[in-house]
Amino acid sequence: MTSVKEIARRLLDLAEETGAGPLAAMSLEEIAALHGVSRSTLLRQIGSRRQLDTALAALGAQAAPRQRVAERAITAAAQLIATNGVGDTTLEEVAAAAQCSVQAIHAQIGGRDALLIAVFKHYSPMDGIATVLADPPPDLVDGARAIYLAILDAVLDTPAIAAMLAEVLARPRSTLAGHVRDAYAARVTGLVQGWLEHHLQHGAIRPMRRRLLLTLFTGPIAAEVLSLSAAKASPDASYRRRAARELAESFALAVQPGHSTVITTGDAHA
C-alpha cells in the first residue's frame, strides 16, 4: 500500500512539472485533481489533510503563503464562534481578525449566512465519515466505532461545530439550519443508511424500520456531542476512543439479533 510520504513526494513532483504552485496553498479538491483521483479517494489514501501536510513538511515543502481572504475568514470565524457563539459573531469582527475588509469577505464568500455555511462545510465531520465509509470495517461494532470517533474528533477539535449545531437546534428556520438539514444531513444520512442496509442484508442487524434504525445510531452520538458542548469540555484522545467504543457497543446491543425486541409494526422500510 502506498504510504502518505510516497503520495506527498509524487504530488511535489507533479506540482513542479505542472507549475501548480505550493501544495500547502491548494485545497483538497485541487490536490486530488492534480493527483488524478477524486477527493474521497485522496482522503482514503492520505487519511487526512493534516497527515498530508505533515508528510510534505518532512520532505521539505515550503509552508503555505499568506492565505487567501476566504481561508483567513473561515479560520477567523471558526475561532470567534467557538469563543463567542454564533449569535455574537459579526462580519466586522471576522474581518478584523482575518485582517481583511467586510467587502472582501462578501466578494469571496458572500454575506454572513454564506460564511457560516462555509465554516460548517470546512470543519464538519463529513470528510471523516466519508473516509470511514469508503472502506468500512466488516464488523458492525468496528464500523460504528470508527464513525463515532470521526464525529467526535471533528466536533471536539473544532468547538465551532458544536456551537453551530446548537444554533441549528435553537433556530431551525435559519439559513444555516436549512443547509445542515437539506444538504449536510441528507448526505450523511445517505452514507450511513447505505452502511446500515449492508449489515441488515447480511443479518448483523435484525429486521426493523429503517428510520428507527437510523435514530438508534445517530441519537446517542448527537446527545454526546451536545452534552460535551454544553459543558465546554474538550476530552482527550483516550476519552474519545472509549466513548466511541461504548456508543458502538450499545448500538450493537440494541440492534443485533438475539437482543431486546424492537416493535416493527408498519412499513419495515419507512
C-alpha positions as CSV (number, residue, x, y, z in Angstrom):
1,M,0.0,0.0,0.0
2,T,1.4,3.4,-1.0
3,S,2.4,5.5,2.1
4,V,1.4,9.1,2.7
5,K,5.0,10.1,2.3
6,E,5.2,8.5,-1.2
7,I,2.0,10.2,-2.2
8,A,3.4,13.5,-0.9
9,R,6.6,13.0,-2.9
10,R,4.6,12.3,-6.1
11,L,2.4,15.3,-5.6
12,L,5.5,17.5,-5.1
13,D,6.9,16.2,-8.4
14,L,3.6,16.8,-10.2
15,A,3.3,20.3,-8.8
16,E,6.8,21.1,-10.1
17,E,6.1,19.6,-13.5
18,T,2.8,21.4,-14.0
19,G,3.7,24.6,-12.3
20,A,0.7,24.2,-10.0
21,G,2.3,26.2,-7.1
22,P,2.8,25.3,-3.4
23,L,0.6,22.3,-2.4
24,A,0.1,23.8,1.0
25,A,-1.8,26.6,-0.6
26,M,-4.1,24.3,-2.6
27,S,-7.5,22.9,-1.5
28,L,-8.0,19.1,-1.2
29,E,-10.1,19.3,-4.4
30,E,-7.2,20.9,-6.3
31,I,-4.7,18.4,-4.9
32,A,-7.0,15.5,-5.8
33,A,-7.3,16.8,-9.4
34,L,-3.5,17.1,-9.6
35,H,-3.2,13.5,-8.4
36,G,-5.8,12.4,-10.9
37,V,-8.3,11.0,-8.3
38,S,-11.5,12.1,-6.6
39,R,-11.4,13.9,-3.3
40,S,-12.8,10.9,-1.4
41,T,-10.2,8.6,-3.0
42,L,-7.4,11.1,-2.0
43,L,-8.7,11.1,1.6
44,R,-8.8,7.4,1.7
45,Q,-5.1,7.3,0.6
46,I,-3.8,10.0,2.9
47,G,-6.1,9.7,5.9
48,S,-6.5,13.4,6.4
49,R,-5.2,16.8,5.2
50,R,-3.1,17.1,8.4
51,Q,-1.3,13.8,7.6
52,L,-0.5,15.0,4.1
53,D,0.8,18.4,5.4
54,T,3.0,16.6,7.9
55,A,4.4,14.4,5.1
56,L,5.0,17.4,2.9
57,A,6.8,19.3,5.7
58,A,9.0,16.2,6.3
59,L,10.0,16.4,2.6
60,G,11.0,20.0,3.0
61,A,7.9,21.5,1.3
62,Q,7.6,25.2,1.9
63,A,4.8,26.4,4.2
64,A,1.7,27.9,2.6
65,P,2.0,31.6,1.5
66,R,-0.4,34.1,3.0
67,Q,-3.8,32.5,3.0
68,R,-6.5,33.9,0.7
69,V,-9.2,36.1,2.2
70,A,-11.7,33.2,2.1
71,E,-9.5,30.9,4.0
72,R,-8.5,33.5,6.6
73,A,-12.1,34.5,7.1
74,I,-13.2,30.9,7.6
75,T,-10.5,30.3,10.1
76,A,-11.2,33.5,12.0
77,A,-14.9,32.9,12.0
78,A,-14.5,29.4,13.5
79,Q,-12.3,30.8,16.3
80,L,-14.8,33.6,17.1
81,I,-17.8,31.2,17.0
82,A,-16.0,28.8,19.4
83,T,-15.4,31.7,21.8
84,N,-18.5,33.9,21.4
85,G,-21.1,31.6,19.8
86,V,-22.8,32.1,16.5
87,G,-25.2,34.9,17.5
88,D,-22.4,37.2,18.8
89,T,-20.1,36.7,15.9
90,T,-20.3,39.6,13.3
91,L,-18.8,40.0,9.9
92,E,-16.9,43.1,11.2
93,E,-15.2,41.0,13.9
94,V,-14.4,38.3,11.4
95,A,-12.9,40.8,9.0
96,A,-10.8,42.4,11.8
97,A,-9.5,39.0,12.9
98,A,-8.8,37.9,9.3
99,Q,-7.1,41.3,8.5
100,C,-9.3,42.0,5.6
101,S,-12.4,44.1,4.8
102,V,-16.0,43.1,5.1
103,Q,-16.3,43.9,1.4
104,A,-13.6,41.3,0.6
105,I,-15.5,38.6,2.5
106,H,-18.6,39.5,0.6
107,A,-16.7,39.2,-2.7
108,Q,-15.1,35.9,-2.0
109,I,-17.7,34.1,0.2
110,G,-20.8,36.1,0.4
111,G,-22.7,37.5,3.4
112,R,-22.8,36.3,7.0
113,D,-25.1,33.3,6.2
114,A,-22.7,32.2,3.4
115,L,-19.8,32.5,5.8
116,L,-21.4,30.3,8.4
117,I,-22.2,27.7,5.8
118,A,-18.6,27.8,4.6
119,V,-17.3,27.3,8.2
120,F,-19.6,24.4,8.7
121,K,-18.6,22.8,5.4
122,H,-14.9,23.2,6.2
123,Y,-14.9,21.8,9.7
124,S,-17.8,19.3,9.7
125,P,-17.3,15.6,10.3
126,M,-18.3,14.8,6.7
127,D,-14.8,14.1,5.5
128,G,-14.1,11.7,8.3
129,I,-17.4,9.9,7.9
130,A,-16.9,9.6,4.1
131,T,-13.4,8.3,4.6
132,V,-14.6,5.6,7.0
133,L,-17.5,4.5,4.8
134,A,-15.4,4.4,1.7
135,D,-13.9,1.2,3.0
136,P,-15.7,0.4,6.3
137,P,-14.5,-2.3,8.7
138,P,-16.5,-5.5,8.1
139,D,-17.7,-5.8,11.7
140,L,-20.7,-3.8,12.8
141,V,-19.2,-2.6,16.1
142,D,-15.9,-1.7,14.5
143,G,-17.6,0.3,11.8
144,A,-19.8,2.1,14.2
145,R,-16.9,2.9,16.5
146,A,-14.9,4.3,13.6
147,I,-17.8,6.6,12.5
148,Y,-18.4,7.7,16.1
149,L,-14.8,8.5,16.6
150,A,-14.6,10.5,13.3
151,I,-17.6,12.6,14.5
152,L,-16.1,13.2,18.0
153,D,-12.7,14.1,16.6
154,A,-14.2,16.6,14.1
155,V,-16.5,18.3,16.6
156,L,-14.2,18.4,19.6
157,D,-11.2,19.5,17.6
158,T,-13.3,22.4,16.3
159,P,-15.6,23.7,19.0
160,A,-17.3,26.0,16.5
161,I,-19.1,23.0,15.0
162,A,-20.7,22.1,18.3
163,A,-21.7,25.8,18.7
164,M,-23.2,25.8,15.2
165,L,-25.2,22.6,15.8
166,A,-26.6,24.2,19.0
167,E,-27.6,27.2,16.9
168,V,-29.3,25.0,14.3
169,L,-31.4,23.5,17.1
170,A,-32.2,26.9,18.5
171,R,-33.1,28.5,15.2
172,P,-34.4,25.7,12.9
173,R,-35.6,28.2,10.2
174,S,-32.2,29.9,9.8
175,T,-30.2,29.6,6.6
176,L,-27.6,27.6,8.4
177,A,-30.2,25.2,9.7
178,G,-31.6,24.8,6.2
179,H,-28.2,23.9,4.8
180,V,-27.4,21.5,7.6
181,R,-30.8,19.8,7.2
182,D,-31.1,19.8,3.4
183,A,-27.5,19.3,2.3
184,Y,-25.3,18.0,5.0
185,A,-27.8,15.8,7.0
186,A,-29.2,14.4,3.7
187,R,-25.7,13.3,2.6
188,V,-24.7,11.9,5.9
189,T,-28.0,10.1,6.2
190,G,-27.4,8.6,2.7
191,L,-23.9,7.4,3.6
192,V,-24.9,5.9,6.9
193,Q,-28.1,4.3,5.6
194,G,-26.2,2.5,2.9
195,W,-23.8,1.1,5.5
196,L,-26.6,0.1,7.8
197,E,-28.5,-1.5,4.9
198,H,-25.5,-3.7,4.1
199,H,-25.5,-5.0,7.7
200,L,-29.3,-5.5,7.6
201,Q,-29.0,-7.6,4.4
202,H,-26.2,-9.7,5.9
203,G,-28.0,-10.4,9.1
204,A,-25.8,-8.4,11.5
205,I,-28.9,-6.3,12.3
206,R,-32.3,-7.8,12.9
207,P,-35.2,-6.5,10.7
208,M,-36.6,-3.2,11.9
209,R,-37.9,0.1,10.5
210,R,-35.1,1.9,8.7
211,R,-36.0,5.3,10.3
212,L,-35.8,3.7,13.8
213,L,-32.5,2.1,13.0
214,L,-31.0,5.4,11.9
215,T,-32.4,7.1,15.1
216,L,-30.8,4.4,17.2
217,F,-27.5,5.0,15.5
218,T,-27.4,8.8,15.4
219,G,-29.3,9.8,18.6
220,P,-26.6,8.7,21.1
221,I,-23.7,10.5,19.3
222,A,-25.8,13.6,18.9
223,A,-26.5,13.6,22.6
224,E,-22.9,13.0,23.5
225,V,-21.7,15.9,21.3
226,L,-24.3,18.3,22.6
227,S,-23.7,17.5,26.2
228,L,-19.9,17.9,25.8
229,S,-20.5,21.2,24.0
230,A,-22.8,22.4,26.8
231,A,-20.2,21.5,29.4
232,K,-17.5,23.2,27.2
233,A,-15.5,20.0,27.6
234,S,-12.6,19.0,25.3
235,P,-11.8,15.4,26.3
236,D,-8.5,13.8,25.3
237,A,-8.0,11.0,22.7
238,S,-8.4,8.2,25.3
239,Y,-11.8,9.5,26.3
240,R,-12.9,9.8,22.7
241,R,-11.8,6.3,21.9
242,R,-13.6,4.9,25.0
243,A,-16.8,6.9,24.2
244,A,-16.8,5.8,20.6
245,R,-16.4,2.1,21.7
246,E,-19.1,2.3,24.3
247,L,-21.5,4.0,21.9
248,A,-20.8,1.4,19.3
249,E,-21.3,-1.5,21.6
250,S,-24.5,0.0,23.0
251,F,-25.8,0.4,19.4
252,A,-24.9,-3.2,18.6
253,L,-26.8,-4.4,21.7
254,A,-29.9,-2.6,20.6
255,V,-30.0,-3.8,17.0
256,Q,-28.3,-7.2,16.7
257,P,-30.3,-10.4,16.5
258,G,-30.8,-12.1,19.9
259,H,-31.0,-9.0,21.9
260,S,-34.0,-6.9,23.1
261,T,-37.1,-6.9,20.8
262,V,-38.0,-3.8,18.9
263,I,-41.6,-3.2,17.7
264,T,-41.5,-3.2,13.9
265,T,-45.2,-2.6,13.1
266,G,-45.9,-0.6,9.9
267,D,-43.7,-0.3,6.9
268,A,-40.4,-2.0,7.5
269,H,-38.7,0.3,5.1
270,A,-40.1,3.6,6.4
